[in-house]
Amino acid sequence: DEVETVLPDSEINSDVALVIPHEVETVGDFKPIEHPTEPPDSDHPVTCPAPEPSISN
């Protein structure tokens, strides 16, 4: 039987977290973005051209 040992939080070395560089830079404040509840009036489906007839028939 294998026994798994779990260390309590107090025994985990906190120096490891200081070595890992943070890639996320925070510049300024975070602000909420207003999302529209409905699309704007200029939002319409695109009109695709008619398919070309097949020549291989």
Secondary structure as a PSIPRED ss2 file (coil, helix, strand):
# PSIPRED VFORMAT (PSIPRED V4.0)

   1 D C   1.000  0.000  0.000
   2 E C   1.000  0.000  0.000
   3 V C   1.000  0.000  0.000
   4 E C   1.000  0.000  0.000
   5 T C   1.000  0.000  0.000
   6 V C   1.000  0.000  0.000
   7 L C   1.000  0.000  0.000
   8 P C   1.000  0.000  0.000
   9 D H   0.000  1.000  0.000
  10 S H   0.000  1.000  0.000
  11 E H   0.000  1.000  0.000
  12 I C   1.000  0.000  0.000
  13 N C   1.000  0.000  0.000
  14 S C   1.000  0.000  0.000
  15 D H   0.000  1.000  0.000
  16 V H   0.000  1.000  0.000
  17 A H   0.000  1.000  0.000
  18 L H   0.000  1.000  0.000
  19 V H   0.000  1.000  0.000
  20 I C   1.000  0.000  0.000
  21 P C   1.000  0.000  0.000
  22 H C   1.000  0.000  0.000
  23 E C   1.000  0.000  0.000
  24 V C   1.000  0.000  0.000
  25 E C   1.000  0.000  0.000
  26 T C   1.000  0.000  0.000
  27 V C   1.000  0.000  0.000
  28 G C   1.000  0.000  0.000
  29 D C   1.000  0.000  0.000
  30 F C   1.000  0.000  0.000
  31 K C   1.000  0.000  0.000
  32 P C   1.000  0.000  0.000
  33 I C   1.000  0.000  0.000
  34 E C   1.000  0.000  0.000
  35 H C   1.000  0.000  0.000
  36 P C   1.000  0.000  0.000
  37 T C   1.000  0.000  0.000
  38 E C   1.000  0.000  0.000
  39 P C   1.000  0.000  0.000
  40 P C   1.000  0.000  0.000
  41 D C   1.000  0.000  0.000
  42 S C   1.000  0.000  0.000
  43 D C   1.000  0.000  0.000
  44 H C   1.000  0.000  0.000
  45 P C   1.000  0.000  0.000
  46 V C   1.000  0.000  0.000
  47 T C   1.000  0.000  0.000
  48 C C   1.000  0.000  0.000
  49 P C   1.000  0.000  0.000
  50 A C   1.000  0.000  0.000
  51 P C   1.000  0.000  0.000
  52 E C   1.000  0.000  0.000
  53 P C   1.000  0.000  0.000
  54 S C   1.000  0.000  0.000
  55 I C   1.000  0.000  0.000
  56 S C   1.000  0.000  0.000
  57 N C   1.000  0.000  0.000
